[in-house]
Amino acid sequence: MQLTNDLKHGIKGLLARSGLLPGLALGAGGLHVLENPTEELAHDLATGRKPKLHSMAGGGVVGRLEENSLYSTRRFPNDIADNTIGAGAIVAGDYLYFTSGIGDQGSSNGYFSVANLTLQQTNMASGGKIPSGRGFRMFDLGISFNAEAIGTNIAQLMDTMNLRFEKQNASLVVQHGPIKFWPGGTGLYGFAATTVAATSLQGATNGLPALTNVRRFRNPRVLSSNEQFQYVLNAAANRPNVNAAVALTAFVEVTIWLFGQVLDKIPQ
C-alpha cells in the first residue's frame, strides 16, 4: 500500500520529535520505518530476488537483504610448526571459531602452510565481531569436513567433540551437544570398493549433501552490528565408547557454517 505524502510527513515529524530519526536498522542507534509493503518483501524472498529496503521518513535505500553463509574453518590436529603431524592425537580442550578474520595468521586456526587466512577458511571481515553496518539472521547451522578427510577420522571427531555458542563474552552460552547432532549437508557422498572383488564397500558422510539435511533453527539466531560472538568445539582426549585415545591418521579440516539472511547498509 502506498502512503500519501501527508501521512509520510506526519510520521517523519513524529519520529523527529521522538529523537529516533534517522538511524540504521541494525542496532546502531535510531529507527527506520520501512516503506516496503510486507507482501512485496515476501514476494521478493519467495522468488529469490534481493529486496532493497526503503526508508519512508529518511528516503532512499537503507539496506540490502541477501541470503548467504557465514563460515569458519580449523585444522586438526593443531599443527603450526612443520605441517607434518597429520596422524596423531588431538589435545583435549576448547577450539574457537569465528574469532579470526580474513588476513589473520593461519596459525590461529591450526595451519602451518597458510600464512594468512583467506576466503577458503572464513568470510569473517574481522574476528569475533559483526562489523558496523551489517546484521545477520541465521536459520541453519551445519558442521562439515574437507572432501579428502577419511571416514574413520571424521567418525572419531563426531564422537569426541561438543559444540557451544557464546555471545557478548559468554554473557549468553548455549550448549548444542555432540557435533553429530549437526549434519553438514555438504561434501562428497558415495561408496568405494575396498577389495578388488568389490565384496566389501565403505562410505562416509556427515549428512547427505543438501541444504534440506541441515539442522534449522525455528527462531533465527540474530547477530547484530558490533556484537561479539563465537562458536566453540570442545574436544575430548579419549573416545568414550572404547576409552581409547583419539588417533587421527591424517589432517582433518572442520568447518562450522551458518546460512541465512545478511543485511548490509547501503551508503545514502
N, C-alpha and C positions, 0 to 999 in steps of 0.2 A: 504494500500500500504506500503510495506517495504522500508525503506530508506537505501541507500548504506552507507557504512562506511565513504566514503569521504564526503558525504553530512552531515552525523551526525557530523563529525569532524569540518566541516565548520561552522555549526550552533552553535556548542559548542564554537568555537573560537569567533564568533560574539557576543554571549551572555557574554562571559568572558570580552571582550573588552568594552562592554557596561555597565559593572558593575551590571548586572542583574542575575548573576548565582552564586549559586543556591538559591532558596528561596521557601517558602511554598506558594502554590497557593491559599491561603486563606487570603491574605492581610497582612501577617506578614513580608513583605519586600521581594523583589526579584521576579523572574519569572520562571515558568516551561513551557517548550514546551513538550506537551504530544505526545508519540509515538503511542498511540492507534488510529486506524482508526475510523472515525466517524461512519461508518457502524457497526463496532464491538461494540461500545458503545451503539448504538441504538438497536442492536440485544439483547445485554445483558439486557437492561432495558425492552424491549418488552417481553422477555421470563422469567422475574422475577429473573434473575441472579444478583449477586452483582459485578459490574465491579471493577477491580483494575486498577488504573491509573498509567501508567509507564512514568517516565521522560526520554525523549530522550537524553538530554545532560548530566543530572546528573546520570542517571542509577538507576535502582531499582524502587520499588513501592513507589509512593509519597502520595497515599491516597486511601481510600476505600469508595465507594459511596453506600449508603444504603437508603432504604425507612423506615421512622419511624415517630413517633409522638413526639411533644414537648407539654407538658401539665402542667396546674397549677390549683389547686382547693382551694376554700374558702368555709367556712360555714356561713350561715345567719340564724337568726340574729347573729351578732358578740357577742360571749359569751366566755370569758376567765376566768370567776370567779367560776362557780359552775356547769356548764353543765345542768342547769335546765330551762333556759329561754324558749327555743324552740318556744312557742307561744309568739308572740309579734310583735311590730313594728320594722322596720329597720331604723336606724339612717341615714338621708339623707347625702350624701357626696360621696367621691371617695374611691373605694376599689381596691387595687393594685394587679396585677397578675404578676407572673414570677419574683417577687422581692425577693422571698425566695427560698432556695435550700434544698436539702436533708440534714437532720440533724439540720436544723434551728428550732427554737421553734414553736410548734403548735399554740401558741397564736398569732403569726404573721399572721395567716390565719383564725382566728376566732374560734380556737378549745381550749377546756379546757382539755379533756382527752387524747389528742395527745401531748405527751411531746415534741417529735421531729418529724418533717415531714419525711415521708417515700415515697417510690415509689407509695403508694396509693394516695398521694396528688400531687406529682410533680416528674418529672425526670430532673429538673434543677440541674446541678452539683453545681452551686453556684448562688445566687440570683442576678437577674438583669443584667447579663453579660454573653456573649458567651465565653466559655473558650478558651485558646490558643490552636491552632491546630485543631479547629473544625469550621465548617461553615454549614449554613442551607439555603436551597431554599424551601420555604414553599408555597404550592399551595392551600391548603384547610384550612378553619377556621370554627370550629363549637363550639357551646355552649351547653353543656349537663348538666343534673341534675342527682342526685343519684337515684337509682332504687326505693327506698322507698318513694321518695318525692310525696306529694299529689298534684293532678292536680290543685286544686284551688290555692295552694301556688305557683306552677310553673307559673300559669297564672298571678298572681299579679307581680311576678318578671319580667316577659316578658313585662308587660305593664308599668313598672316604672323604668327600667334600660336601660342605654345607654352605648355603647361600643366605646372606642377610643384607638388608637395605638400611642405610643410615642417612639422616638428613639433619642439616644445621648442627654439625659437630656432635652427632649422636643424641640430639635432643629427642629425635624420633628414631627408634630401632624396630625393624620388622624382621623376624626370623622366618625365612622362607623354606627351611628344611633342606634335605639332601638334594643335590643338583639333578638327580634322576627324576625329580618331580617336574623339571622344566625342560622339556624336549626342545631341540634346536630348530627343527623344521627346515634345515639346510644341509648341504653336503652330498657326498656320494651315497648311492643306495644300490645294492645288488649283491651278488654272490660270486664266489670264486672257488674253483676246484682245488682241493688240497692234495690230490693224488692224480697220477696220470690216468687212472681208470675212472676218475671222477666219481668214486664211490663215496667220497666224503666232501661235503660242502661247508663253507663258512661264510659268514657275512656279519657286518656290524653297522649300526646306525643309532643315532640318538634322536629317534623320531623320524618319520618319513619326511623327505624334503619338500614340504609345502607349508605355507603360512597357516593353513587350516589346522595344522597339527601342532600349533604352538599355544602355550597357556595364555589365556586372555583375562585381563582384569575387567570385572563388571563395572567398577568405578575407575576411571583413568588415574594413573599416577601423575600428578601435576608437579612440574619443576619450573619454578618461576624465575624471572630475571634476577640475577645476583644471588640466587640461593646456592648454598653449599650442599653437596650430596656425594655419596659413594656407595658402591656395592662391594661386598667383601666375600671372598671364598675362604672358609676356614678348613684347612686340610688336617687330617689325622695322620699319624705316623704308621699305623697298622690297619690292615683290612680286618674289620670286626668279625667277619664270618669265620676266618681261619686263624685270627690273631697272628698274622704274618706281616712283615714289613711291606709297604708299598714298594714295588721294584719295577720301574718302567724300563722298557727295552730301547726306547728312543724318545726324543723330544716330542712333546705334545703342546700345541697351542690351544688355549681355551678362550673363547670369546663370549662375553655377555652382551646381548644386544636388545634394544628396546625399539618398538615400532609404534608410531602414532602420528600425531599432528604437531607440526612445528609452526609457531607464529613468529614472523620476523617483522620488525618495524621498518617501514619504508620512509626514508627522509622526505619531509614535506617539500 
